[in-house]
Amino acid sequence: MKRAVLFDLDGVLVDSHHAHLAALAGYATSALGRRVTIADLPPEAATTPRDHVLAELGHTGVVNQDGWDAATATATLTAKLFPFVADTLAQLRAADVGTGLVTLRSRQRIDWLLPPAVLDLIDVVVCYEDAVPKPAPDGLLLALDKLAASPTDAVFVGDIESDMHAARAAGVTPIGAGWGFSSPTALTRAGATVVLPRADDLVDTLLSLISLE
């Protein structure tokens, strides 16, 4: 069986913290007919489900997908790929490690966030519409099935509590990305086997965790 490293997208590969908050504020401004700024968002908005944040702001009913796409497209302009990503993916491929992306983003938004050269280094991409979303394990298990990898031979690098829960449910070793949306304490509490405070020496750490040193 192939060894595998799975990654979340937002907060792990892409620095999209500000972009996510801007999308929430932008959509709320349009939907509610009043100006909503990032400062107006409730505490922990970055790690709270979108619908819950919008409901707290006074939004009722179903989120309009076209409106959300418009807000996201504008906000995504501020999102940046973390500088370690391309080199990390290239080194994992050179070590014959399968790589997968499991994200709550829809497939059409992946191209907004990842350049083609980076997408080419990811073996499998599982998006919101492909499987029951995290914290369910379905997306991780689908990625591993496509990679022909066993959960016991895989790790999942995520940055919010639902990522850790999904990994545990899938039987995959959960790795907390301390540079992402949630605090190391929250990730540990959610079940992370280890929380990496920075992405320094990420490849060596991941290879060690899947016994490929």
C-alpha positions as CSV (number, residue, x, y, z in Angstrom):
1,M,0.0,0.0,0.0
2,K,1.1,3.5,-0.7
3,R,1.9,6.0,2.1
4,A,0.0,9.2,1.9
5,V,-0.1,12.7,3.3
6,L,-3.5,14.5,3.1
7,F,-3.9,18.2,3.5
8,D,-6.7,20.6,4.3
9,L,-6.6,23.7,2.1
10,D,-7.5,26.9,3.9
11,G,-5.1,27.8,6.7
12,V,-2.8,24.9,5.8
13,L,-1.7,25.4,2.2
14,V,-3.3,28.8,1.7
15,D,-3.1,31.8,4.0
16,S,-6.8,32.7,3.6
17,H,-7.7,33.8,7.2
18,H,-8.4,37.4,6.2
19,A,-10.0,36.3,2.9
20,H,-12.5,34.1,4.7
21,L,-13.5,36.8,7.1
22,A,-13.8,39.3,4.2
23,A,-16.1,36.9,2.3
24,L,-18.3,36.6,5.4
25,A,-18.5,40.4,5.8
26,G,-19.0,41.0,2.1
27,Y,-21.8,38.5,1.8
28,A,-23.5,39.8,5.0
29,T,-23.3,43.3,3.7
30,S,-25.1,42.3,0.4
31,A,-27.6,40.0,2.0
32,L,-28.6,42.2,5.0
33,G,-28.5,45.5,3.2
34,R,-26.2,47.2,5.7
35,R,-22.5,47.5,6.0
36,V,-20.9,44.7,7.8
37,T,-17.1,44.8,8.4
38,I,-14.7,42.2,9.7
39,A,-14.8,43.9,13.1
40,D,-18.5,43.3,13.2
41,L,-18.2,39.5,12.9
42,P,-18.7,37.4,16.0
43,P,-15.7,36.0,17.9
44,E,-14.2,32.8,16.5
45,A,-15.9,33.6,13.1
46,A,-12.9,32.1,11.3
47,T,-13.5,28.6,12.8
48,T,-17.3,28.7,13.1
49,P,-19.5,27.2,10.3
50,R,-20.5,29.9,7.8
51,D,-24.2,29.5,8.3
52,H,-23.8,30.0,12.1
53,V,-21.8,33.2,11.7
54,L,-24.3,34.6,9.2
55,A,-27.3,33.7,11.4
56,E,-25.7,35.5,14.4
57,L,-25.5,38.6,12.2
58,G,-29.2,38.3,11.4
59,H,-29.2,36.4,8.2
60,T,-32.2,34.0,7.8
61,G,-32.9,31.3,5.2
62,V,-30.5,29.6,2.8
63,V,-27.3,31.2,1.7
64,N,-27.5,32.4,-1.9
65,Q,-24.8,30.5,-3.7
66,D,-24.3,33.1,-6.4
67,G,-24.0,35.8,-3.8
68,W,-21.5,33.8,-1.8
69,D,-19.5,33.0,-4.9
70,A,-19.3,36.7,-5.7
71,A,-18.2,37.6,-2.1
72,T,-15.7,34.8,-2.1
73,A,-14.2,35.7,-5.5
74,T,-13.6,39.3,-4.4
75,A,-12.1,38.2,-1.0
76,T,-9.9,35.5,-2.4
77,L,-7.8,38.1,-4.1
78,T,-6.1,38.6,-0.6
79,A,-5.4,34.9,-0.1
80,K,-1.8,33.8,-0.6
81,L,-0.2,30.4,-1.0
82,F,2.2,29.7,1.9
83,P,5.8,29.8,0.6
84,F,6.6,26.2,1.7
85,V,3.8,24.5,-0.3
86,A,5.3,23.8,-3.7
87,D,8.6,22.6,-2.3
88,T,6.9,20.4,0.3
89,L,4.7,18.7,-2.3
90,A,7.6,18.2,-4.7
91,Q,9.7,16.6,-2.0
92,L,6.8,14.3,-1.0
93,R,6.4,13.2,-4.6
94,A,10.1,12.5,-4.9
95,A,9.8,10.3,-1.8
96,D,7.0,8.4,-3.5
97,V,4.4,9.6,-1.0
98,G,0.9,10.1,-2.4
99,T,-0.7,13.5,-1.7
100,G,-4.3,14.5,-1.4
101,L,-6.3,17.6,-0.7
102,V,-9.5,17.3,1.3
103,T,-11.3,20.6,1.5
104,L,-14.7,22.1,2.2
105,R,-14.3,24.4,-0.8
106,S,-16.2,23.6,-4.0
107,R,-14.2,22.4,-7.0
108,Q,-14.7,25.6,-9.0
109,R,-13.0,27.6,-6.2
110,I,-9.8,25.5,-6.1
111,D,-8.5,27.2,-9.2
112,W,-9.0,30.6,-7.5
113,L,-6.6,29.6,-4.7
114,L,-4.0,27.2,-6.2
115,P,-1.9,27.8,-9.3
116,P,-1.7,25.0,-11.9
117,A,1.9,24.2,-11.0
118,V,0.8,23.4,-7.4
119,L,-2.3,21.5,-8.4
120,D,-0.1,19.3,-10.7
121,L,1.8,18.2,-7.6
122,I,-1.3,17.0,-5.8
123,D,-2.4,13.5,-6.7
124,V,-6.0,13.6,-5.5
125,V,-8.4,16.5,-4.8
126,V,-11.6,15.9,-2.8
127,C,-14.0,18.9,-2.6
128,Y,-17.2,19.7,-0.9
129,E,-19.4,18.1,-3.5
130,D,-17.4,14.9,-3.7
131,A,-18.2,13.5,-0.2
132,V,-20.0,14.2,3.0
133,P,-18.0,17.2,4.4
134,K,-15.7,17.1,7.4
135,P,-15.9,16.3,10.3
136,A,-17.3,13.2,8.6
137,P,-14.4,10.9,7.5
138,D,-15.9,10.3,4.0
139,G,-13.6,12.8,2.1
140,L,-10.4,11.4,3.7
141,L,-11.5,7.9,3.0
142,L,-12.3,8.7,-0.6
143,A,-8.9,10.4,-1.1
144,L,-7.1,7.3,0.4
145,D,-9.1,5.0,-1.8
146,K,-8.1,6.9,-4.9
147,L,-4.5,6.8,-3.7
148,A,-4.7,3.1,-2.9
149,A,-3.4,4.0,0.6
150,S,-4.5,2.6,4.0
151,P,-5.6,5.0,6.8
152,T,-2.8,3.4,9.0
153,D,-0.3,4.6,6.4
154,A,-1.5,8.1,6.2
155,V,-1.5,11.5,8.0
156,F,-3.9,14.4,7.6
157,V,-2.6,17.9,8.2
158,G,-5.4,20.2,9.2
159,D,-5.9,23.5,11.2
160,I,-9.4,23.3,12.7
161,E,-11.1,21.0,15.2
162,S,-13.3,19.4,12.5
163,D,-10.1,18.3,10.6
164,M,-8.9,16.5,13.7
165,H,-12.3,14.8,14.2
166,A,-12.4,13.7,10.6
167,A,-8.9,12.2,10.8
168,R,-9.7,10.3,13.9
169,A,-12.9,9.0,12.5
170,A,-11.1,7.8,9.3
171,G,-8.3,6.1,11.3
172,V,-5.8,8.6,9.9
173,T,-3.1,10.2,12.1
174,P,-4.3,13.8,12.7
175,I,-1.6,16.5,12.5
176,G,-2.3,20.0,13.7
177,A,-1.1,22.9,11.6
178,G,-0.2,25.5,14.2
179,W,0.1,28.2,11.6
180,G,-3.6,27.9,10.6
181,F,-7.0,29.1,11.9
182,S,-7.1,27.4,15.3
183,S,-4.8,27.6,18.3
184,P,-2.5,24.7,19.2
185,T,-4.5,24.2,22.4
186,A,-7.7,23.8,20.4
187,L,-6.1,21.3,18.0
188,T,-4.6,19.3,20.8
189,R,-8.0,19.2,22.6
190,A,-9.6,18.0,19.3
191,G,-7.3,15.0,19.1
192,A,-4.2,16.1,17.2
193,T,-1.4,13.5,17.6
194,V,1.1,16.4,17.3
195,V,0.7,20.1,16.6
196,L,3.4,21.6,14.4
197,P,3.9,25.3,15.4
198,R,5.5,26.2,12.1
199,A,6.0,24.6,8.7
200,D,9.8,24.4,9.1
201,D,11.2,21.0,8.2
202,L,7.6,19.9,7.4
203,V,8.7,17.2,4.9
204,D,11.1,15.5,7.4
205,T,8.5,15.6,10.1
206,L,5.8,14.1,7.9
207,L,8.1,11.4,6.5
208,S,9.0,10.5,10.1
209,L,5.4,10.3,11.1
210,I,4.6,7.8,8.3
211,S,7.8,5.8,9.0
212,L,9.6,6.7,5.8
213,E,12.8,8.0,7.2
